[in-house]
Amino acid sequence: MAVVQFENPDTGATIELTDPELGELVIDDETGVEYEVVSVEPPRLEAAPQEAEDWGE
């Protein structure tokens, strides 16, 4: 198991993930904000895209 350290793009805090995968969604325990793994090497997170409401269209 590989533990990878990511930097929270908003606060600069460290978020550790075990065996992260591209596209994985992560919730920061401190802020409750959801992030997406956009790169594993180098490790990088971005704010997760917000899902639009489905009105059955």
VENRA-V83417 format. One line per field, one symbol per residue. phi: phi as a letter, one per 40 degrees, with the letter a starting at -180 (. if undefined). psi: psi as a letter, one per 30 degrees, with the letter a starting at -180 (. if undefined). burial: b if it has 24 or more other C-alpha atoms within 12 Angstrom, else e. Layout:
phi = ???
psi = ???
burial = ???
This chain:
phi = .bcbcbbcccbgccbcbcfcbdgccbbcccbgccbbcbacbccabbdccccccccgc
psi = kkkkklkkfefflkkkkkhkkkfkkkkkeefgkklkjfkejlkkllkkkkklkjgg.
burial = eeeeebbbeeeeeebebeebeeeeebebeeeeebbbbeebeebbbbbeeeeeeeeee
